[in-house]
């Protein structure tokens, strides 16, 4: 039989919840936030204050990711017949907003304020020691996130994984931890230069750099989560499996088109218009559709919602 492939959509990445990475990041950030606040109280460093707020925001963000994961597992209801899977995308989008407003905006404001009203650091060795400990804890959290991500990213590069992942948690934690490590390095540079030059301007500049970094990360996250909220296709791998499963069905003459969309990280909607064997009666068509649905679910278990429309392939009009 002649079979024609229909359009499928864009590239993607596999799902993955990354709960271990979320817990590691939460515990690390809570401990770091307490240490940084102590450092700020002792030294008066604006970089330490900015990093303290950053860690508090990150801790809250991990809690929001856990909340989104929990709410997404609720059963379907009358008002949400396709389930609540996109709750994970919504709360990840809120994480980006928190990171921007609470982290970036506050840090930039504090840095500008300290530029206008400079204050000398006190007991700077406390700040340096706490920052070094925080770097170690953040490195542990980042390593955990990398390990969890390696289980699901395949051979994709890191930028591709973050951009195309259908599960929001790991990209969020990866970017947060990466941003935290860079932010700590900036704070360490700011405090160190202040000690060496005896000029608090460097501490303020470090604070502004931290805020700018957080703003960039927040914008990247918000952009990616917006795309997921609007609805993205299944990954290229899952699309290929779905198409192969359909084409292997004995009753399929040709595939007119296939459309896929993630209703959540672990829930794919599949809609297909197919040209079926023209000799089938109504019962035969119904049995053929059941067989196709079973094949799709066997190939891609997260294809939970499937709509098959029988049709006939019509010749294209001459141009």
HELIX and SHEET records of a PDB file:
HELIX    1   1 UNK A   19  UNK A   43  1                                  25    
HELIX    2   2 UNK A   46  UNK A   72  1                                  27    
HELIX    3   3 UNK A   87  UNK A   98  1                                  12    
HELIX    4   4 UNK A   99  UNK A  105  3                                   7    
HELIX    5   5 UNK A  106  UNK A  116  1                                  11    
HELIX    6   6 UNK A  124  UNK A  150  1                                  27    
HELIX    7   7 UNK A  158  UNK A  164  1                                   7    
HELIX    8   8 UNK A  168  UNK A  197  1                                  30    
HELIX    9   9 UNK A  201  UNK A  230  1                                  30    
HELIX   10  10 UNK A  236  UNK A  247  1                                  12    
HELIX   11  11 UNK A  282  UNK A  299  1                                  18    
SHEET    1   A 3 UNK A 252  UNK A 264  0                                        
SHEET    2   A 3 UNK A 267  UNK A 276 -1                                        
SHEET    3   A 3 UNK A 305  UNK A 311  1                                        
END                                                                             
